[in-house]
């Protein structure tokens, strides 16, 4: 779960630097740092590894991963799809692969060789997207249309991985309630019970879901949020309708045997 303590760790600060961002207590930096750290610990960010990113927008992860030797297929919703209107209006939808290297984290020739861009609807993943070492998305599957559609995306995208592959995804988590939530719409919020239901389904299918802890100390959470809001661009929690939400991460291995992790 997103926290000020984790964001302030040496590992997350290092990823922030490598991504070309100025450090801030902002949950988007936590999401990117979480994905990078999880993949790095599991040996995924190295030469020859193949990665598939969903709803990448203009995030810097494809460029960074390519600079580390990975071969990347970055995907996003078609700009002509009406569901992408808001993302296009706020300049968050990728229009071309060149927009994935705006920060210059990877030299142009290496980027051209290692990064491919495709239009993909997360609710209709093409069958030819398979054999990848890892997949990722950064707070994206809550935009699939409903709680159930987002869960289905996470389940179906496991087909894109080779045996032993790793999926790392972040999403919105409901801090206010485990009963009521926004279950349908442009942005939904996952409750503890929704995440646990998804984990049970993945495990039943033979995958390994790494343990996750969704408990939190309200006072500590409030203190971290207050610290974030006290600095420029700080933001750890968000109010979505009547609910307070933050970001959480899921790590799933295809098959039922987890890879050995290497802590930095």
Steps between C-alpha positions, in 0.01 A plus 500: 500500500621848415677662794726795570750266667540286190523799270776644716703178491834497319370255239199712406704820497742330262221402262367853515842627393531244221155591372608863474254623763556745780426319825159569649259320731268422210327168453567488123871490585420225751318302228789526257756429772300200620485352149870562436611360835276193473625416150862569591490278809364216286770528236275639230683824416794354310620442146268292283199500732172571321245727667142598418353821640129583502346849481845653509391852405818708498659335800881464496512129588529363142796728433673414828447125453640519145809681631555204735498252210135393493292459185169675558155500344321807636124518449227757543139557404430625148470878501185464288329296773249724681613353833835668445355849454589617851853361474551671165359828632752498785788390273540165678431268206800395292459591133825344376795299630721811490293644787623218724855637497431866564739500797782353293564218748606282208702607196284531188649208306477258792145615567405442136639144509363397837159668534190429293168678545156346447140606546339256742169500686564350843157336483595323174863392517616357163596131503836568333628690805665207674835362610601803709725486804305772678193720476410819682246779533498812716157574647320397182272202552264706719406671172375182327137592575417302814651306789434176312653617172816609676526165676446326166780705344749395769394137459512502117829687469671204671462329159755751366775359723730207444526241778659665803424849371415784737207744495521822702196728515392793716144618551267713713423367848206602718619618842151595613297183467510128432128496419411810300701627204484628143452172314407619150618796295802673355694450825417229755657443841602154615412391852695249704239235418536566125878462512473183709240359259733564206790337684293188571405472133861534387617242753224260393630530143846388615673837526698626798383826656762654724373583850357848534406693810200730471487596866587854593533723802261792451709741706820409319324524165361841586841619617662387174229664292540825693875496440442446128249783475743735674750482212459611136312243288468268800216247486468151652121465529214621283133565567281321244140588570433416866800265524864550589730296277869429461714275280582134559710254305455136398774257395395177330717221356373278219492147632519418869872533575630851580836621372777569750517872567816705531465790743702815437 
